[in-house]
Amino acid sequence: MDVSGKSGSLPRKMIVSLQIGGFFFAIANIICVAILAYTYMCVKYEPKRLEVKGSAKKAIVSDTITWQGTITARNPDLVKAYDKLKSDADRVAEFLRKAGLPDKEVTFSAITTNKIFQREVVRTNASGDSSANTGAVSTAVVQTNKIEMYVLTQNIYIESHDMDKVPAVSRSATTLIKDGVEIESNSPHYLYSKLSELKIDILAEATRDATLRAKQIVTNANGKLGRLVEAKMGVMQINPKGVSEVSDTGNNDTTSYEKEIMAVVTVQFELR
């Protein structure tokens, strides 16, 4: 038996392990090279894109106006409160007719009834017993189940295309107070009835603006503009004329007769 020969050579198991390790190491190298090559090819041949924002603005004039007022009547007697409210509503209706507003543009809401209950001052001792007459006494105001007053309210709504008469009504309606009518007048709201159609047109203009900007950028860089890949519409901004406020949720001004609507579009083009 050659002992020296055995000691000078590696064990068979170790040789097999080294061979298997070398095989997996080679496979790992191949995989790494393949990943690097794939990444390089993806980056090299990935389509280049250009993102541009386009905007469009258009002046509009309101064609619809709305107004709301509120009549209130108060009385400890419910029937008398109703009669007062009915009389005041008739006065308001006549006032609106004299102002030149037809009945079809005026709507009276249902009557809302609220009850105001009486309050009483109650004497209590430290333990909270209102019937006791001994000890430290304090007072508290409590609401009873006795009705002190009925408060009846009715809203008046106007929707019209007369942009002159309704604002005048909103300013002069409170003159009825001197005739005993308890009335509140809100500011009118100015609306544009063809807003849906206008939004489509202004978005098209904003897209054309974005395309023109992209073409100018690419031309100046001696490139070529490819196909449209993506288009995102921003929120609409409707502001009073001459105002450029921007909100993430969009503005919708109803306080001014003349307005400006602005749309923003973000587009992406491929570069060739």
Phi, psi and omega in degrees: 000129182269095183290319181298326179294322179293320182288336182273357181242154180286152176298150183297321180297322180292322179296317179297319180297320179293323179294317179295317178299318178297323180296314180292326177296320178294318178298318180297320178297319179297317180297317179298316179297320180296318179297315179298318179296318179296317179298317180298316182293321179296316180293320184291319186256005177295134182298129178282141183233152178236125179254130183223145174257140176233150181221160177211144181227142181217138177276137178227155178239128182301141178239359179224141179227140179235154179211148177226135173232163181226128176257139181230139175229139183230137176191145176295339179259124184298318181296317180293324177296319178294315180299321179294316180296318180296318179296317180293322178297321177296322177297317180295317179300318179293322177300318181291323177296316179295334178282354177096013180263123180290155182299329183293343179266358184244133179231130175257130181282174172293157181277135176255132182246127175239149180247133174253121184266150179292152176240145181231151176269123183246133177269129180229154174268187184298331182276356180088007181271114182283347182269346183279148181247008182242163177085180180294133185248136174228170181240152178215146178262123182236152178271135179261180176264012178271130181279123179269323186204143169259133178241114181251135180230150177215133180265146174245128179245138174234132170230119188214166174252005178272102188280357180256317186289319184295314175302323178295320178296317182298330180277328187258353184299327183287352175294344177291345179300323181293344175266009177090009180266121176274103186226141174246139181240124177271165176288147178289157177246130181259126185235161176239116190284341183255034185293323182299314179294322181294323180300320180296316181294318184287330175293323177296319178295320179295323178293319177296322178296318179296320179296318179297317178298316180298318180297320179295319180296313183292321180296318179294336180263011180057038178247187179230136180274131180265205184283159176286125183262319186206146176221130180238130180267131175275177180284152178281144176241113177247111185236161172302154181304130180087358180254136183239042179289144181233135178231145179297331180262358180092146177256148177218080184292134175236010185265345186241148179287315178259132184226174172226134178250135182231137178235145178233134180233136175251123184236153175236133177240147170282148176253135181255000000 
